[in-house]
């Protein structure tokens, strides 16, 4: 789990530095609110419907700040209760709720609030029913579909964009499919030995669901930033992203089905047939392609400052799944070695089959 933090914390740093790089010049704000250039970082996530609210609130608070600085009470004399009262009055005026009210109408924030609430529900269930695992993937993975469906219903004009509709549908299909499969598997398998130690304590439960929330928020960056943009993007990115997404969805779905079917007839043997014969974790590779495709769909609609933020999703997924495949994040590799280590074919499989993506040269050479 410490290694997982090493992956997530740098990601948070990149997001922060990328957003800080956005020019916050107040004079450029009024003219650039709709084209995302020169606006404060927080305004990049806001729909056009809130532009008037922001413009008036921003100008009003800027005027208040200038007045406050030019007022003699800015330099508070000793014992100057009246001056202190004036300062408090100005400070109160700066936080009248206008910005907070408009910020909560941002599609980007709304999407992540839904992700947070669904994971909060999952955490409450885990605390009330210790050891229960049925709901973990149902809620953790299903949160993507809930948030995307919610945004389609309330996102107004942005939801009419073909790019937003396809991106939302892509997330909903993937999330619903995977959550349903993992829930069905949980009903059959009952428990995942890899999570027993983590979920055995309250602190472990809180940590698990916090990671689940951050995982959802970071994985969704291409989509959550995309639905907040009112720009159409371009057809090349939309079509090529859809193709890559479809390949990834098929790869993940087929891999999950093949392994599940294999385990039903060969419960004591490791899966090496189908896609699992050319990749040790084809489901992970498929997931990376899914979010790469969604990123390609949405990146053309984003301002240049947000492009590296959106690209964090597939990059972090790659590093996370690679860590899982190598056994540095979870105990999956250790458990598999204990279970199949005596099988001579398993050692040969581990040594010759790529961890994530198939070796295309060897594949086509055959």
N, C-alpha and C positions, 0 to 999 in steps of 0.2 A: 504493500500500500504506500510505503514511503516513495517508491519509484513513481507511482501514479501521481503523487504530489509534485514530483520533479518535472512531470510532463505538463500538469495543469497550471502550476505557478508561472512558468515562463510564458505560457499562453496568455495568462491574465496580464502579464507585463507588456506583451506585444500589443494587446488590445488597448491598454491604457496609454502606451506611447503613441500608438496610431491615432487615437482620438485626441490626444493632447497636441498633435501636430496640426490639427485643423485650425485655420486662422479664425480668431474670435473678434476681429475688428468690428466695432459697433456700427461704424458708418457704412460698411459694406453689407451689413446684415439685411437691411430693408430691401436692397436691390437683388440679393442673392438667395433669399429664402427658398425660392422655388427651383433653383438650379443647383443647390447644395454647395455653392462655392463661397467661401468666406464666412459661412455661418458657424456659430459655436458648435462644438462637437455634439452636444445633446440635441441640437435642432435637426441634425441629419436624420434622426429617426422619426421625425414627426410628419403626419399627413398634411396635405395642403389645407384640409378643412380647419386646421388649428392655426394657420398662418396669421390670420387677423388678430387672434388672441395673443399670439406671441409678439407680433409687431407692436401692439399697443402696450402690452405688459413690459416688453423690453425697453421701449422708449421711456415709459413712465418711470421705471426703476433706474434707468441711466440718468434721467433728470434729477431723481432724488439723490443719487450718489453725488452728482456734481454740486447740488445745493448743499448737501451735507458737508462736503469738503470746503466749500467757500463760506460756510457759516462760521462766525466767530466762536460758536460753542464747540467747533471741532477740537480746539485746544482748550481742554477743560481746566479751569483754574481750581486751585485747592479750595475744597469746601463748596464748590459751585454746584449746589443741588439743582438749581434751575437749568444750568447748562447740561447736567447729567440727564435731567428729565427730557430735554430736547433731543439729546443723542438717542435715548431709548425710544422716543417717539419716531425718529427717523428710521432706526433699526427695525422697529415693528412694521413700518410702512414697506420696507424692502421685502418682507416676507408675508405678503397679504394673501398668498395662496394661489395667485394667478398662474405662476409658472408651474407649480405642482399640479394644479388642475389640468393644465394643457398637456403636461408631460405624461400623465397617466392615460391620455388618449393616443399616445404613440403606438402604432402597430407593433413596433419592435418590443417595447416594454410590455404591452398587453400579452403578446405571445409568450414571453418569458415568465410573466406572472402566472399564466395558466399552467405552464410547465412546473413552476414552483408549487402551486397549490395541489396539483395531482401528486407530486412527490411528497408533499406534506401529509396528504391523506395516507399514502403508503407508509410513511414513518409512524403515524399514529396507529395504524393497524398492526405494524410490527411490534410496537411497544405494548399494545393491549394484548396481543396474542404472540408471546415470545416463541421463536422457533418456527413459526408458520412461514412457508416460502411460496405458497400458491400465487400470491398477489404480486410478487416482486417484479417479474417481467410484464405481467398484465398491466400494471400501472406505470412502471418505469419506462417500458417501451411504448405502451399505449398513450402516454402523455403527448407524444408527437402528433398523433392523429387527433386527439382532443383539441390541442392548441391550434392546429392547422384548420380544423373544421370551424372552430370558434372564430378565427380570423376571417374566414371566407364569408361568414354570416354578418360580421359587423364592420368589415374593412372598407365599406363604401365604394368609392370610385376605383380604388386600387384593385378590388376584387373583380372588376370588369376587364382587367388586362389579361390577355391570353397567357402571358408569361407567369403571372401570379396564379392563375387557375391551374396551369399545368404543374407548376412547382408544388402547389398545395395538394393537388391530386396525387402527385408522385409521393409526397411524404405520407399522406393518408393511406395509400395502398400499401406502401412498405411497412408502416407502423402497425396497421391492422393485421396484415398477414403475419408478421413476425410475432406480435404480441399474442395472437390466437394460437400459433404453433407452440410458442414457449409455455403458454398457459396449459395447453393440452399435454405437453411433455411433463410439466410439473405435476399434473394430476396423476400421470402414470408412474413417474419416477419417485414422487413424493418429496424428495429433498436432494439438494446439491451439496455434496460433501465439501466442496471448495468454499462454501459460505458459512459452514457450521460455526467456526471459531469467531468469525466477524459478527454474526448475528446472535451470539451467545450472551452479549452484554449490551446494556443500554447505550453506552458510548459507541459501541460498534454499530448499533442500529442507526444512531444519528449520523455517524460517519458515512455509512453505506448510502443513506438517502441524500446526504449532502453531495456526495460524489455523483449519485444518480442525477441530481438536479444540474450540477455543473456540466456533467456529461451531456445531458439533454440540451442545455443552453449553448454549449460550445459546438456540439455536432450540428445543431440547427442554424448556426450563424449564416450560412449562405442563403437559407430560406427566410429566416426571421428578418435579416437585413433587406432581402429582396422584396418581401411583402410590404415593407415600409417605404419602398421607393415607388414614386408615381411615374417613373420613366418606363418606356416600353422595352428597352434593351434592343437586341437585334435577333433576326431569325436564325442566323448562323449559329450563335451561341445557344439559342433555344433548341434547335433541332439536333445539333451535335451533342448537347448535354442530355437530351432525351434519349438518344441512342445509347450513350455510355451508361445512363441510369438503367435503361432496360436490360442491357447486358449484365450489369451488376445485380439487378433484381432476379433475373433468371439464374445466374450463377449461385447466389445465396440460397434461393428457394430449392433448386435442384440438389445442391450440396446438403441442405438440411434434410430433405426427403430421402436422399440416398443413405445418409448415415443412420437416420431413424429406421429405415427399412432393414438395413444391414444389422443393426443391433437387435431387431426383433427375431432374426433367424440365427445370428451369430453373437450372442451376448458376451461371450468370453474372448472374442477376437477383436483386434483393432481393425478399423475400416480402411481398406486400401483399394476399393473398387470405384469405378466412375471418376468423378472429378477429384476424389480423394487419392486417386492413383497418380495425379499430376501436381497435386498441392496438398500439403499437410493440413491446411486450413482454408479451403476454397470459400467457405462461408464468410470468413473475415475479408478475403480479397474482394468478394462480391459487395460487401458493405462499404468498403473503401471506394469502389467504383460508383456505388449509388450516390454517395455524398459528393464525389467528384463531379458527377453528372449534374447534380442539383446546383453545385457551385458554378459550373459553366453556364447553366441556364440564366443565373441571376447576376453574375459579375458585370456584364455589360451595362446593367442598369444602375450600378453603384458609382459614387464619386471615387476618385482615385485613392482618397485616404482610407476608404473602407474596403478596398479590394484585398489588401493583405489580411485584414481581419476575417473576411469571409473565407479566405484560403486556409485559415488555421484549421478549419474543420477536417478536410481530408488529410492534412499533414499530421495532425494530432492523432487521428484515427489510425493512420499508418504506424506511427510510433507506438501507440497503445497496443494494437493487435500484434505488432512484432514483439513487444515485451511479453505479451501473453503467450505467444507461440514459443518464445525462448524460455519461458518459465520464470522470468524476472519480476513479474507483477502478481500472478496468481500461482497456485500450487498445481495447476493442471498438468504440467509436464512431469512433475514428481509423482503424482498419482498415476499417470499413464505408464511411467517407467516401472513402478511397483506392480502394476497390473499385467503389463505385456513384456516386461524386461526379459523374461525367460524364453520368449519366442525369438528365434534367430532371425526370422523375417522382419521383426520390428526394428532391430538395429540397422538392417540394410535399408529399410524404409526411411528411417530418420536421417540416415547418412546421404541418401541419394535423391529424395523428393524435396523440392523447394518448400520453404516454410509458408509463403503466402501465394505469390503469383507463379504460375507455371513457367518453365523455361521454354519459351516459344521456339528457340533454335532446335532443341532436342525434340520438341513435340512435332515440328514439321519435318525434321530429318527422318523421323520414323516413317 
